[in-house]
């Protein structure tokens, strides 16, 4: 008996384009990008990230939960704290390098984009 698309496992139905869109959506917040870049230097506690980024603890925790759910970070207990780290640091390093190369060619257009540019990201375009 053939399985209908509605009953298929959602992960099995993801094609490359959908999976890539999910990845980039997960990376689509400047705070999450900043957290990932800080974690590239090594493990951090939430309190360290709040100090480095000037964000509220609740904001950092919310973004870490998102990044954990996406499989990009993990945490391990250390005493009463948790240490957060990247799960795929080499791949993220390559992704940042590719993004920087592409932004070298398109940064002005990206920032000015009426749908996804700086005004929208900063909240002015919403």
N, C-alpha and C positions, 0 to 999 in steps of 0.2 A: 504494500500500500504506500503510495507516494505521500510524503508529508507536505502539507500546505505551507506557504510562506509565512502565514500568520502563526503557525505552531512551531516553526523552525527556531532553533537556538539563535538569539540575536547576534551572537558573536560569529556564528557560522554564516550569517547573511551579510556581514560586513565585507564590502569589497575594498580595494586599496584606496579609492578616493574617499570613501566614507571614513575609513580608519585614519587617513591623513587629516581629514577635516576635524575629527575628534581630537587628534594630537594637537593641532594648531589652535583649536578652541581652548584646550587645557592650558596652552601657553599664551593665550590671548589677553592676559591681564598683566600690566606692568609690575604689580607687586609679586606675582608668581614668578615672573622672569627674574626680578631682583633677588628673590629668595633662592632660586636655582643657581644664580651666579654666585651668591654668597656661599652656598653649600659646595660649590666647586672648589673652594679653598679648604674644605674639610668639614667635619661634623660641627654642628652648632646646636645649642639649646634654644628653645623659644625665646628665652630672655635675651640671649645674645643677638638673635635676629631682630627683636624689637628695638634693641639699642642701636644696632647698625643701620636699620632702615627707618627708624623714627615712626614706627607703626604701633598701633595698639596690640596688646597680646591677643585679643580676640580675633583681630584681623589676620595676624600671622598664623594663628591656630587654624582658622577657617581655610586659608590658602594652603597650609601644609596638609590638611585633610584632603583637599581637592587633589593636590599633587600626589599624595599617597594613593588615593583611589584610582588615579591614572597610572600608577605603577612607576612614577618618576622619582619618588623619595621613599625612604623607610626610616624607622626609628628603632632605637634600642634603649632599654632602661639603663640609667646610671644613677644609683641611689634613688632619690625622690624625683629626679629629672629624667627627661628623655633626650637622647642625642639623635638629631636628624642628619641624614646623609643622602647623597644621590645614589640611586640604584644602578644607573647606567652612565657613569661620568664620562667615559671615552666617547660614547655616542653623542652625548650632549655637547661635548667639546667640538665634535665635528659639525653638529647642527649649528652651534653658535658661529663657527668659522664660515660655514656656507651662508648663514643669514647675514653676517657682516659683509661678505663678498657681494651678495645680492643687494643689500642696502647701499653699498658703495655705488651701485648703478641706479638705484631707484629711490633713495631716501627722500628726496624732495617731493616726489609724487606720492609716496606712502604717507608722509606727514600731512600733505594737503588733501588726501583722499576724503571726499565728503561722507563716505560710508564707514571708513575704518581709521581715519587719520587722527592726528593729535587732538583735535577739538572734540571728537567723539570719545576717545580714550580718557581725556581729562574731564569729560562730563559736560562740556559746553555745548556739544552738538546734540544732546539728548533732550 
